[in-house]
Amino acid sequence: MPASKRSAPTRLLLDLYRTMLRIRRVEERLSALFADGTIPGFIHLSIGQESVPAAITHHLTNSDTVAITHRGHGQALAKGINLDAFLAEMMGRASGICQGRGGSMHIADSSVGMLGANGIVAGGIPIAVGSALAHQLDGEGNIAVPYFGDGAIAEGVFHESLNIASLWNLPCLFVCENNGWGEFSKTDDQFAGNLKKLAATYNMDYQFIDALDVVKLSNLAGRMVKAVRKTSRPAILECKVTRHHGHYEGDPQKYRPEEELNQLGDQDPVSAAYDKLINGGVTAGELTELDQQIQAEIDASVAQAIAADHPQFEQATAGVYA
């Protein structure tokens, strides 16, 4: 089917699929680079959770701000962080977005409204709330989006952030990527309440969705983003996702039931979107060409990062306050 004759839902899905596939291919490459020792430290991959940042960011502008998590590569890429600088940072190169000092869990780029990743569970949430206050004060109609996992909902700073956001009517959309695991423990073993009741306690709109269907998620996210902009009232969006890799790359995942691991293929938003695109008239050849374009972009960025210089030790204290 010619692109000009495709339905609006198919065009939307193709746009979202492009973002998800790019995140997936980048993280697959990160996994390989980490395995061969090219990437130092730890990395936490969001494979299986790509639909959330793709759907949310579709409705955001560069002036909207996001605070992302230790599992935030997809959130950063969807917001528009430069791939060359991103991959260089992963490899600890001087050309990285943070000059090779931050690595996977501390990437940031204010030019696209990305306030930064945070290795502290729930650490980015109050930062986003502060940004929401700035948005309220400047009156430009922008919003802040803190991403967090279900492992963050028992943290005190999360509850404090909900309280102040509600009291001060801050334009903040709290987005929970609930993959059912907080590190190596089931969410139900860590938190006695639930987000729906918590939202009611703080007088916030709350919505829950299975993030396997990226179009449904995008439509819901669009309505919520619009409402937060219009009313300057905070809201909570809880997205059910499936974490395909371990808590960290290299995690053997012995704590996860074998049955759950065997069913991961049925909980893949990228594959689900691919199937819907094929059913919607997009050809396999078109999708293969898109995949090849993304792979070529990644190949070029990886080669550039590997060839880049390492930071100079003499510059280690530059930018340090004390």
Salt bridges, closest charged atoms under 4 A:
ASP15 OD1 - ARG18 NH1 3.46
ASP15 OD2 - HIS58 ND1 3.24
GLU27 OE2 - HIS73 ND1 2.80
GLU28 OE1 - ARG25 NH1 2.95
GLU50 OE2 - ARG24 NE 2.56
ASP64 OD2 - ARG229 NH2 2.55
GLU183 OE2 - HIS247 NE2 3.75
ASP213 OD2 - LYS276 NZ 2.61
GLU249 OE1 - HIS245 ND1 3.04
GLU260 OE1 - LYS186 NZ 3.75
GLU260 OE2 - ARG256 NH2 2.71
ASP268 OD1 - ARG24 NH2 2.84
GLU286 OE1 - ARG6 NH2 2.55
ASP291 OD2 - ARG25 NH2 2.88
GLU297 OE2 - ARG22 NH2 2.84
ASP299 OD1 - ARG29 NH2 2.68
